[in-house]
């Protein structure tokens, strides 16, 4: 039947079949289908979706995903995970496949900083959107985002959990269980879950297999990734991307065998360390001393022959079992090493092949990368950023800056560390975009990376990301409240729906203390008025007033004198915003009334002074009432958003409940 259709329709059918059956890579027919796909693609044919199925492309792919996810066809049983095909027989990933998968919920228990169960709804009014996670350093922001990474991609920090001594503690130390669990819910109804447990000195994971929508490129970008990218020589930088763009054809058998060897070595080391402690020997002893230590512990240091002669030919059971255990561990290590040597040559060369694939799929990214760099930095002296992947150096990924005067330099020779961080972020975004064009879910987690960029260009970088990835689900973490306001305002200005998650604190026993998503920033003050001490009430009112003035300073906008590191006092912001709203019939009277007592914020909310003990509760409550009234004029609790400019001098929220003119 396949020969009866046109080559273009045949290509569409083959591509759909490969998507449905991507778990059957060990079957001979799958390899034949892959070769047919390659042949059709190399002939220059493009898929004719309508001719093949009488459907639009996205409808066909939705149908394929339904089959793969067993939602409409429960009788289809997926095979157990098998070794992927080598890259040489893996079909090229076509451009144009778009995934609409988003994350709606994340749950975790016992994972990293989460000593108590956490279940977070990541939707806004029932729909998936972007997420802003705020909290101080060390309260558990990275725990939340690495839980998403582990559930979706089976990795933590872009690495599969391996030897426990090589990475972070993955199971919370405050719980009694030896297992941690994470899961995410997706918009298609799928739940991806992973459990992790500690085995000797290694981690063992189990659970859902990584779906195609999360199989091409990492979804999490952290500061450590930027450091690793910039700190790795260009001749080896491409190796950082091994495992991406392989459509499941990563060298998993190599990783599994290497993991077996690491686990066996860890178990042997634990055995030797315990034995050394019982024998009173140094903890780190040569493995050839193990038999001597066994005799010290179980045979009073005597050779086996002497013990047998004295004990009528019998050795202690404990000695025999311990010796057998050690020899078995030694055999396990030797077997794993032998398996590594026997791996096929093409699989050992998989790293270089994957770097080559990365270069092919990224294509010419010089133009978009240069345009983004110049737009954010406004460095007009930059002519072009040239990226070379692979080439004469198999694992290379080099970047060269071409200046308009004809000079060529490496990025580190001309850019500050902050601008180099920017360049790395922009490159990773281009990688994510290339993956999204080939079926990866449009989900990207930015874990406190934007704040590593120079303050002067940070806001332009954020605006660029929101414009370039407008239909993506972005999960952004930040630890600075002033920057949090910038992020929230930028999302609103870009008309991007998002939800807020605030981690108030962290406790060893209880884990992260998380407020419900979408909390009104004024909620803290409202809960304190007429209940807490004057110092506490006035301090909270002053903080809310500072947040309000900071937001209005760029909404109006108001001219604020520059301060070192962009740190502004309430008084500086207040004066600038007040002058901007002096003609507003709604806001000017409120600013005048608050202006007379705004000093209460410093008098009561900062350091101890005698005035703090003499101010009455009523004065602090009156100050708070005025601040909350002003807050309600610029922030709408119904649509959960600040006012934005609508016309020349009119500002209002999305639903129109909060509004004023200037």
Secondary structure by P-SEA (a helix, b strand, c coil): ccccccaaaaaaaaaaaaaacccccccaaaaaaaaaaaaaaaacccccccccccccaaaaaaaaaaaaacccccccccccccccccccccccccccccccccccccccccccccccbbbbbcccccbbbbbbbbbcccccaaaaaaaaaaacccccccccccccccccccccccccccbbbbbccccccbbbbbbbbbcccbbbbbccccccccccccccccaaaaaaaaacccccccccccccccccccaaaaaaaaaaaaaaaaaaaaaaaaaaaaacccccccccaaaaaaaaaccccccaaaaaaaacccccaaaaaaaaaaaaaaaaaaaaaaaaaaccccccaaaaaaaaaaaaaaccaaaaaaaaaaaacccccccbbbbbcccccccbbbbbbbccccccccccccccaaaaaaaaaaaaaaaaaaaaaaccccbbbbcccccccccccaaaaaaaaaaaacccbbbbbbccaaaaaaaaaaaaaacccbbbbbbccccccccccccccccccaaaaaaccccccaaaaaaaaaaaaaaaaaaaccccbbbbcccccccccaaaaaaaaaaaaccccccaaaaaaaaaccccccccccccccccccccaaaaaaaaaaaaaaaaaccccccccccccccccbbbcccccccccc
